[in-house]
Amino acid sequence: MPVAPATPAAELARLVGPEQVIVDSSITDSYVRDWTGRFVGSTPAVVRPRATDEVATVLAWCHEHGVAVVPQGGNTGLVGGGVPLEGEVVLSLRGLRSISLPEGDDRRLLAGAGATLADVGDEAARRGRAYAVDLAARATATVGGMVATNAGGLHVLRWGGTRQQLVGVEAVLADGRVLSTLRGLDKDNTGYDLPQLLCGSEGTLAVVTAALVRLRPAVRRRQVCMVGFDSVETAVDAALACCDEVPSLSAVELVLHGGVALVMDEFGLPAPLATPATAYLVIELVRTHGPATTTLSDDDLVAELASVVDRSPGVGDVAVAPSDAAAQRLWQYRELHTDAINRVGVPHKLDVTFPAGALAAAVEELPAVVGAVAPRAQVWMFGHVGDGNLHVNVTGVSAGDEAVDEAVLRYVAERGGSISAEHGIGRAKARWLHLNRSQVELDTFAAIKGALDPHRILNPNVLLR
Ligand SMILES: Cc1cc2nc3c(=O)[nH]c(=O)nc-3n(C[C@H](O)[C@H](O)[C@H](O)COP(=O)(O)OP(=O)(O)OC[C@H]3O[C@@H](n4cnc5c(N)ncnc54)[C@H](O)[C@@H]3O)c2cc1C
């Protein structure tokens, strides 16, 4: 195992040019601090390659000299996986931003790792198509980060997460060799599926430099509604009924009274419905065929939803967005949760999944689970309820106090859930990976890591510590 040199910055600057290597702490500050402010580290250098061959040069040198690297995209990750908590070099992929379409194929798009989700969505729209994954950090989250975390988002129940969009990747291995699987075939059973292995690997196996992704049909009509419920249980039941019975469903998101009130306070928004509710669903319905309309009002879509909502118990007020602007206003009550919670304090973010039958009870029970170990903590919950995915946010606990994380993640695992629904394990949950993964699985993970990154230079403190 090589011994890392004390000052890698000068050598890295020689390799890729001094303008691509930042050491000034007033600039590196935003690269060493995560989006929540919970994870703050330090780095000897931020390296910003402009092309795949520069990534390869940097990694080959780091491999040879045993220099640990943290790949970073938009730095919107929520589990401390993209920041240098042990003094690693930061490899920022934001400079690899090109987007192109494969010749003669308008159903695929080749995006550089640094292209943002918004860049990809805009380019897809220019081609009359859509990229299926969408999430609130769309202006900043990058393709590389989304592949590395297998990002989910708002439309998983309709189109799947990043894995289901991924056709191929270009990536640089730890030793600097470039792996390219960009043939773009729908059927290709020629051995191991390497793009799928890298998807969700959180920068521990290779650095993604580009991704070939599927484009879906563009949305022609869309309807957004917000429905109030008298309990979490009735809201969850209605959400599951929508998943089963509403073919045009594209998103169904759960928010709670406390979170909606917080968003209203923090952003000066009016109440979404005339009568406050205990729980709310934000529901989006889409059609990808038929004529496009300039207004969102679509009576057929509303009727499809009404057929389920009308017979759901516990329904309160309903708001139906009559315009695009009104739809965006309704979405704010869900999408501004993350920002609003960050304003209350540094959150512990525990993104988890439950089996459908355990979700409503978990929402009721988790405040007491947290209260037992942190009586002064506040719990904020919301999530992609159609996927059984709950974002449990806890404020009022110091960043390093892990008692709350331990209590919540054990509760989840005991109920057959996953301790990471979509954000990954990162640094935040590495201690608890064994709750969901057997020793045989962990040994297999370690064998794969050892084969691809024998000197452990790629995100060595993430996922498999
Ligand atoms: C407001 C808000 C809303 C969010 N909503 C969702 C949501 O609905 N669904 C969801 O899944 N996530 C969500 N997230 C989390 C986050 O946006 C996603 O995890 C996203 O995929 C991270 O992309 P990024 O470019 O910011 O990655 P970063 O934060 O920079 O990195 C994340 C991880 O990927 C690794 N990585 C980054 N780039 C590369 C690369 N090129 N090659 C190899 N490894 C790399 C990093 O080392 C790190 O481990 C949200 C975050 C915010 C702030």
The ligand as an SDF file (V2000), in Angstrom:
LIG
                    3D

 53 58  0  0  0  0  0  0  0  0999 V2000
  -33.6930   19.9040   -1.5550 C   0  0  0  0  0  0  0  0  0  0  0  0
  -33.2160   18.5040   -1.8140 C   0  0  0  0  0  0  0  0  0  0  0  0
  -34.1040   17.5610   -2.2760 C   0  0  0  0  0  0  0  0  0  0  0  0
  -33.6730   16.2520   -2.5440 C   0  0  0  0  0  0  0  0  0  0  0  0
  -34.5730   15.3350   -2.9900 N   0  0  0  0  0  0  0  0  0  0  0  0
  -34.1630   14.0920   -3.2950 C   0  0  0  0  0  0  0  0  0  0  0  0
  -35.0910   13.1200   -3.7790 C   0  0  0  0  0  0  0  0  0  0  0  0
  -36.2870   13.3800   -3.8970 O   0  0  0  0  0  0  0  0  0  0  0  0
  -34.6070   11.9120   -4.1130 N   0  0  0  0  0  0  0  0  0  0  0  0
  -33.2750   11.5790   -3.9960 C   0  0  0  0  0  0  0  0  0  0  0  0
  -32.8900   10.4580   -4.3490 O   0  0  0  0  0  0  0  0  0  0  0  0
  -32.3850   12.4730   -3.5100 N   0  0  0  0  0  0  0  0  0  0  0  0
  -32.7910   13.7040   -3.1570 C   0  0  0  0  0  0  0  0  0  0  0  0
  -31.9040   14.6070   -2.6590 N   0  0  0  0  0  0  0  0  0  0  0  0
  -30.5100   14.1960   -2.4460 C   0  0  0  0  0  0  0  0  0  0  0  0
  -29.5640   14.5540   -3.6100 C   0  0  0  0  0  0  0  0  0  0  0  0
  -30.0560   15.5840   -4.3990 O   0  0  0  0  0  0  0  0  0  0  0  0
  -29.3030   13.3710   -4.4700 C   0  0  0  0  0  0  0  0  0  0  0  0
  -28.6280   12.3870   -3.7020 O   0  0  0  0  0  0  0  0  0  0  0  0
  -28.4300   13.6380   -5.7040 C   0  0  0  0  0  0  0  0  0  0  0  0
  -28.3840   12.4680   -6.4650 O   0  0  0  0  0  0  0  0  0  0  0  0
  -27.0230   14.0700   -5.3730 C   0  0  0  0  0  0  0  0  0  0  0  0
  -26.4040   14.6110   -6.5360 O   0  0  0  0  0  0  0  0  0  0  0  0
  -25.1250   15.5400   -6.3980 P   0  0  0  0  0  0  0  0  0  0  0  0
  -24.6150   15.8200   -7.7620 O   0  0  0  0  0  0  0  0  0  0  0  0
  -25.4410   16.7270   -5.5770 O   0  0  0  0  0  0  0  0  0  0  0  0
  -24.1280   14.5650   -5.6370 O   0  0  0  0  0  0  0  0  0  0  0  0
  -23.1310   14.8780   -4.4410 P   0  0  0  0  0  0  0  0  0  0  0  0
  -23.8840   15.3550   -3.2580 O   0  0  0  0  0  0  0  0  0  0  0  0
  -22.0410   15.7370   -4.9140 O   0  0  0  0  0  0  0  0  0  0  0  0
  -22.5630   13.4100   -4.1490 O   0  0  0  0  0  0  0  0  0  0  0  0
  -23.4140   12.4070   -3.6410 C   0  0  0  0  0  0  0  0  0  0  0  0
  -22.6460   11.0750   -3.6180 C   0  0  0  0  0  0  0  0  0  0  0  0
  -22.3040   10.6920   -4.9380 O   0  0  0  0  0  0  0  0  0  0  0  0
  -20.8780   10.6330   -5.1120 C   0  0  0  0  0  0  0  0  0  0  0  0
  -20.5920   11.2020   -6.4230 N   0  0  0  0  0  0  0  0  0  0  0  0
  -20.9240   12.4280   -6.8830 C   0  0  0  0  0  0  0  0  0  0  0  0
  -20.5630   12.5610   -8.1650 N   0  0  0  0  0  0  0  0  0  0  0  0
  -19.9810   11.3960   -8.5210 C   0  0  0  0  0  0  0  0  0  0  0  0
  -19.4010   10.9220   -9.7280 C   0  0  0  0  0  0  0  0  0  0  0  0
  -19.3580   11.6430  -10.8350 N   0  0  0  0  0  0  0  0  0  0  0  0
  -18.8830    9.6640   -9.7420 N   0  0  0  0  0  0  0  0  0  0  0  0
  -18.9090    8.8810   -8.6270 C   0  0  0  0  0  0  0  0  0  0  0  0
  -19.4480    9.2910   -7.4620 N   0  0  0  0  0  0  0  0  0  0  0  0
  -19.9840   10.5310   -7.4140 C   0  0  0  0  0  0  0  0  0  0  0  0
  -20.3100   11.4200   -3.9500 C   0  0  0  0  0  0  0  0  0  0  0  0
  -19.0090   10.9770   -3.6030 O   0  0  0  0  0  0  0  0  0  0  0  0
  -21.3280   11.1650   -2.8620 C   0  0  0  0  0  0  0  0  0  0  0  0
  -21.0760    9.9140   -2.2600 O   0  0  0  0  0  0  0  0  0  0  0  0
  -32.3140   15.9110   -2.3540 C   0  0  0  0  0  0  0  0  0  0  0  0
  -31.4140   16.8710   -1.8980 C   0  0  0  0  0  0  0  0  0  0  0  0
  -31.8550   18.1540   -1.6250 C   0  0  0  0  0  0  0  0  0  0  0  0
  -30.8480   19.1680   -1.1400 C   0  0  0  0  0  0  0  0  0  0  0  0
  1  2  1  0
  2  3  1  0
  2 52  2  0
  3  4  2  0
  4  5  1  0
  4 50  1  0
  5  6  2  0
  6  7  1  0
  6 13  1  0
  7  8  2  0
  7  9  1  0
  9 10  1  0
 10 11  2  0
 10 12  1  0
 12 13  2  0
 13 14  1  0
 14 15  1  0
 14 50  1  0
 15 16  1  0
 16 17  1  0
 16 18  1  0
 18 19  1  0
 18 20  1  0
 20 21  1  0
 20 22  1  0
 22 23  1  0
 23 24  1  0
 24 25  2  0
 24 26  1  0
 24 27  1  0
 27 28  1  0
 28 29  2  0
 28 30  1  0
 28 31  1  0
 31 32  1  0
 32 33  1  0
 33 34  1  0
 33 48  1  0
 34 35  1  0
 35 36  1  0
 35 46  1  0
 36 37  1  0
 36 45  1  0
 37 38  2  0
 38 39  1  0
 39 40  1  0
 39 45  2  0
 40 41  1  0
 40 42  2  0
 42 43  1  0
 43 44  2  0
 44 45  1  0
 46 47  1  0
 46 48  1  0
 48 49  1  0
 50 51  2  0
 51 52  1  0
 52 53  1  0
M  END
$$$$
